[in-house]
Amino acid sequence: MKSNKLGLWLLTALVVGNMVGSGIFMLPQSLAKAASPAGVLLAWLVTGVGVLMLSLVFGNLSLRKPDLNGGVQMYAQAIFLEGSRSGVLSGYVVSWGYWIANVTGNVAVLTTFIGYLSTFFPIMTSSAKLFTVGSLTVKVGGFITFVICSIVLWAINAIILRGIERTGQINFVATATKVIGFLIFICFTLFAFQKTNLLPFVQPRTDDNGGHLGLLGQVNNAAVTTLWAFVGIESAVMFSKRAKKHSDIKKATVLGLVISLVIYVGITMLVMGSLTQTELMNANKPLVDALQKVVGHHVSYVMAVFDLISLTGTTIGWIFLSAEAPYQAAKQGLFPPIFKKENKNGVPASSLILTNAFSQIFLFLTISDTLSNAYNFVVQVATLAYLVPYAASSIYQMKMVAKGDTYQNGKGRIMDGIISSLATIYAIYVIIAGTSNMKTFLLGIALYAVGILVYPFLMKLKAKDSVIEQEAA
């Protein structure tokens, strides 16, 4: 009889596939704006260690609390007494934050897709003024980008509604294309690499207010951006029920992180060595621009096609996962019951449509900016929103260590305490680093505040739903 269980290497492939998504296509440009080459490498080092600690936390929790498999909000709830108001509120806040992070992340993925589509339609990057409304100036490129992003968003919505199997087939093709595209890119850009593009290794950068940033300030500036590359590290626990051995979850998480880190750092440095810092900071499609240095415009179009197919799969997968978070929260009574509704194909249709409707609202925020600026803005908002669920999971691990929960023989207790403490410190550090851009930080705070304001209303809906279910029974 054929086994449907997943071994270590298949699990590792799933982890890498979830993490190496749209971020890699715009990351070199974002990092060049945030820091000089030395700052970028140091940011990778700090992020690599920090995310390793987070991955170990998720791996430990998957082993020690296998019953908490409904999402990161369950770890937030478990910090408090079971069934307590504090636990419910904590679970709700983390669910809300995780959902908001996914909603804004959808916009980052969409703008990346459009950035590479502009290879074939340069008008999408036009800075010509189209119209002005009050203090808002809408440019031709921004308006076209907004329209096409909206069309792509709702086209993918229609594809996902047709069923999970079809979605999986498209993702499989896109993943295979991604691997081929990366191999092509690496082979060609090795010939374009010039170390002079990385020199001087420490270069000046400025903050949003025009102030000078030293090397440490540049590392802080790049820390939020580098973390975006590893958003999704928590997704490994989703496959725990399908693992041949439960211990493989932790191994696959760490191994997947290491592989992803090598891919990210390698491709980032190749791009930085192929383009001058000025060229890179102004690039809307850095991988294609780097390839053009070697093969010219015509052959680089092939790379752009590979990137677009890969990004199509990434966008479909990300949007589908974005709808899954509130769907699971609704099943746990943390979100309104409307999010639980499925269509005849077993897709959480209401959650999907509502999630995409909120993504559409965030798309309005990018209409008056360039593709690269829009991408950097939504990435920072999304990454800061993800840090609250990550910090909550680390704090829950610290609580388990302090109480000795599941540590009857004491084995591994001290090491897990160190790991969870470092993971918590890292999450707090990136949150503080994110305050350097007050616009994105305050927007993130405002989004969480909105969630808290609607919490009483949602709890009333939950209570009403419980009464209806009791009467039906």
N, C-alpha and C positions, 0 to 999 in steps of 0.2 A: 504494500500500500504506500502510495506516494505521500511524503511528509510535507505539510504546509508550514513547518517551522523554519525560522530564519537563523542561520548560523552567524558566527562572528563577522565574517567578511561581507555578507549581505547586509547585516545591520550597519556596518561601518559605511558601506556604499550609500545607504539611506541617509545617514547622518551627514555625510559630505554633500550629497545631492540637495539636502534641505538648506545647508549653510551657504554653499557656493552658488548664489543666485544672482540677482541683479546688481548687488553691491560691487562685484568685481569689475563691472563694465564702466562705472563712473568713479570708482574709488581713487585711482591715481590722480585724477583732476582735483577731487575734493581735498586730498591730502596735500597736494602741492600748494593749494591756497592756504591751508591751515598751518603748514610748517615747512622748514627747509629739509633737505635730505637727512641730516643728522636727527632732527626732531621727529621725522617720520619713522626712522628705524627705532628710535627710543620708544616712540608711542606703540609700535608693534610689539616691542619687548614687554612693556608694561601691560598691554592688552592681552598678549599671549599668556602671561603668568596669571592675570586676573581672571580671564575666561577659563583657564585650566582649573582654577579653584572653583569656579561656578560649575564647570562640567563635573568635577568630583562630587560637589554637593548634590547635583541632580542624580548622579550615579549612585551615591550612598542612599539617598531617599528612595530611589527605585528598588534598592535591595532591602532596606529596613522597613519601608512602609509600602509594600506592593498593593495594598488595598486602596491607597490614595492615588488612583489612576485616572481621575477625571479632569486633570489640568492643574496648572500652578496655583489656582485659587484655593485648591484643597489644602495646600501647605499653609497658606495664609490663614485659613479657617482653623487649622489644627493648632496654631499658636495659642489659641484661647480654648476655654472649656467647650466641649461638644454641645451644640445647641444654644450656646450663649449668644446674646445680642452682639457682643463684641466680635465673636467669631464670624457671625453672619455678615456684619458690617465690613470686617476685614476681607472676607472672601469676596464680597460684592465690590469693594474698592479695587482690589487686585483684578477681578474679572473685567471691570469697567476700564481700568488702565490698560490691561492687555488688549482689550478690544480696540480702544482708541489708538494704541500703538500700531495695531494691524491696519486700521482704517487709514492712518496717515502713511503707513508703509506702502499701502496700495498705490498711493500717489507717487511715491518715490520710484516704485517699479514702473509705473506708467510713463513717467517723465524720462526714465532711462530708455525705455522702448522708443519713445518719440525722438530722443536724441540720436539714436542710431538710424532711425528712419529718415532723418534729415540728410543722411548721406546721399540719398536719391532725390530728395526734395529740399534743396538749400533754402527755399523761401521760408521754411519753417523756423529758420534762425534770423530772419529779417528783423532789424531794429527800427524799421520805418514806422512812424506814428500812424495809427489807424484812427483813433478817436480819443477824446479826453472827457471824463465825467468828474467834475470837481477836481480833487487832487490826484485822481487816478488816471494815468496815461496808459492806454492799451496799445501795444505795438502789433504789427502784422504777424510776426512770428509767434508772439504770445497767444494771440487770439486763435490762430490756426492750430497751435499745439493744444490749447484748451478744447477745441472742437473735436480734434482727432482722438485725444485722450478720452473724452466722453463717449465717443463712438466705440472705441476699443473696450472700454469698461463694460458697457451694456451688451456688446457682442459676446464678450466672455461670460457675462451673466447668463445669456441665453444658452451658451454651450454647456455650462455647468448644470443648468436646470434639466438638460436632457439626460443626465445620468452620470454616476461616478465612474463607470467603466470607460466611457468615451473620454472622460477627463484624464484618466490614467493612461490611456493609449497615447494621447497627445503629449503627455508629460514624458513618456518613455522615449518617443521620437526626439523630443526637445533635448533630453539629457544626453542621448547618444550624439546629437549634433553639437552640443556644448563641448563634449570631450574632443571631438574632431577639430572644432574651431580653436580650442586652446592649443592643441598640438601644432596646428598650422601657424598660429601666432608666435609660439615660442621658437619654432624652427627659423622663421624669417627674421624676427626682431633681434635674435642673437647677433645677426650681421649688422644691425643698425645701432647697436649699443655703443655709446661713447662715454667714457668716464668723465670727460670734460663737462657733460650735461649735468653731472652731479656735483660739480665744483663751482664755487667754494662749498664745502660740506655744510657749513653753518652760514645761513643767509638771513637777512633781515625780513621780518614779517610784521604786520600791524594788526591790531584788533579792530573791532567795528567802529571804535571812536577815533581811529587813526593813531593810537598810541603804539609805541615800540614794544615788541614781544621778544623777550630773551629766549634762550633755548628751553628752559623749563616751562615758560609760558606757551611756547610752541607745542611742547609735548602735551600740555593740558588741553590746548586747542584741538589737537589731533586725536585725543583720547576718545571723544564721543564718536568721531567718524570711524575710527578703527573698530570700535565695539560693534557698529552697525554691521560689519562684515560677518560677525558671529551670532547675530540675532537668529534664533532658531536652535541654539545649542540644547535647549530644553526639550526639543521635539523628540529626542531619542527615547525618552520614557514612554512615548506613545506606542512603541512597538514591543513593550515588555511582555505582553500576553502572547506574542508570536515568536519569542526567542526560544531556541533549543535549550539554552542554559540561561538562567536569570542573571548569572554573573557576567554574561557577555554584554549586557546593557552598559555597564560601567566601562568595560574594556573598549567597546565600540564608540562610546562617547568621547573618551580620551584620544583614541586612535584617529577618529574622524576629525577631531579638533587639530591634531598635529598635521594631518594631511592637508586640511583646509588652510592652516597657517602657512605651510610651505607654498601652496598654490598662490595665496594672496600676496605674500611677501615677494615671491619670485616674479609674478606678473607685474606687480607694482614697480619693482626695481627695474625691470626690463623697459617698461614704459617711461620711467623717469630717466633712463639712460638713452632712450631713443629720441626724446623731445627735449627741447630747452625748457627751463622752468616757466618762461613767459608763454611759450606755445602750450604747455601743459595746463597752465592755470586758465587759459581761454578756450580749452577744448570742450566741445559738447559730446564727442565720441572718441575718447583718448586711445582706445585700442586700435580703431581704424586709422586714426591720425598717425600713430606710431608705425603701423604697417605700411602706410603710404611712403614713408621715408625710404623703404627698401624696394617695394614692388610697384609704386605708382598708383594712380587713382583707379585704373581699370581692374587690376587684380584685387585691390583692397575692397572692391565692391563684393567680392566673393566672401570675404571675412564679415562684412556688414550683414550679408544674408544669413550666414551662420549665427551671428550674434542675435539677429532678429528672431530666428526660429527658436534659439535658446531662450530668449527673453519672453517669447510667447508662452512657452511651457512654464517658465518661472512665474509669469503674471497669472496664469490660470491657477497654478498651485497655490500661490500666495492668497489670491482672492478667495479660493475655496476654504483654505485654512482660517482666513479672517472670519468667515461665516460660521465656522465650527466652534470658535471660542464662545460667542454668546449662546449658541445652540446648547453646548454642554452646560453653561451657566444656568440656562433656563431649566434644564432637566434637574439641576440641583436646587431649584427654587430661588436662585439669585437674580435672575432676569425675568421679565414678564413672560407669561405663557405663550404669547404670540411667536416668540423666537423658537419654540419647539415644533412648530408646524412643518410637516414634510409634504412634498408633492408625491405623485404616484411613482416617481423614480427613486424615492428614498432620499432625496436631496432636501436639506433644511431650507426650503424656498424662502420663507418669510425672513429668516435670519440673513440669507444671502442678499435679498433685495434691500432690506433696511441697511445692511452694512455698506452696500454699494451706493445707496442714497447719501450716506454720510461721507463716503469717499468723494462723491460728486461735489459736495459742499466744499471740501478741502481743495478740490481742483480749482475753485474760484480764487483761492488765495495765491495761486501761481500764475494767474492770467496776465499780470502786468510785469513779470520778471523774466529774465533769461532762463534757459533750460538748466544751466549749471547752478545758478543761484536758487532756483525753485527746488532743485534736487537737494542741495545742501540744507535748505531751510526745513523741508519735511523730514529729512533723515535725522536731523538733530532733535526735532520734536518727537519723532517716533522712538528714537533710541532712549531719550530721557524717560519716556513713558514706560518702556520695557524695564527700566532699572528698578521700579517699585516692586513688580512681581519677583525679580531676581533677588532683591534685597530681602523680601519676605521669606523666600525659600531658604536663604542662608540663615536668617534669624531663627527659623523653625529648626534647622539642623543644630544650631547653637543651643536651643532649648532642650532638644533631645539629648545632647551631650551633657548639659548641666544636670538634667534629671536622671541620666543613666538609662533613658528609655531605649530598649533593645540592646543595651550594653551590659547584660547580666554578668558576663565574665570579665568585663572591662577591656576586652581586646579591641584595639583601634580607637578607643575613646579619646585619648589625648591627641592623636593625629587628626581625627575628624574635627576635634575642637579647634585646632590650629587652622585647618582647611576652611571651615565655615567662618571663622573670624576673619581670615584674609579675604574671603569672598565678600563678606559684608563690608569690610573696609574698602575694597575695590569698588563696589557698587556705590558707596557713599562718596568716594573720591570722584568718580565720573559725574555724579549728580552735581557736586560742587564745581567741577571743571565746566559743566554745562552752564553754570550761572554767568560765565564770562560773556555769553550772548544772552542778554536779558530779554530780548524779544522772544526767542524761542523758549527760554525758561519760564517766563511769565505766561506764555500761551499754554505750556504744559501744565502749569499750576491751575490755570483757568479751566482747562478741560477736566481735570480731576475735581475741581470745585463744582462744576456743572453736574458731575456724577453724584456728588454728595447731596446737592440740592434736590435732585430728582429721586434720591433714595427712599424717602418716606412715601412718595407716590407709588413707587414700584413695590414696596412692601404691602401697601393696601391692595394692589392688584394681586399679589401673591396670596394674601389672606382671602380675598374674594374667590380666587381660583380654587383654594382649598375647600371652601364652603360648597362650591358647586360640585366638586368631585365627591365630597361626602354625601351630598344629597343624591347624586347619581348612583352611588353605591347602595 
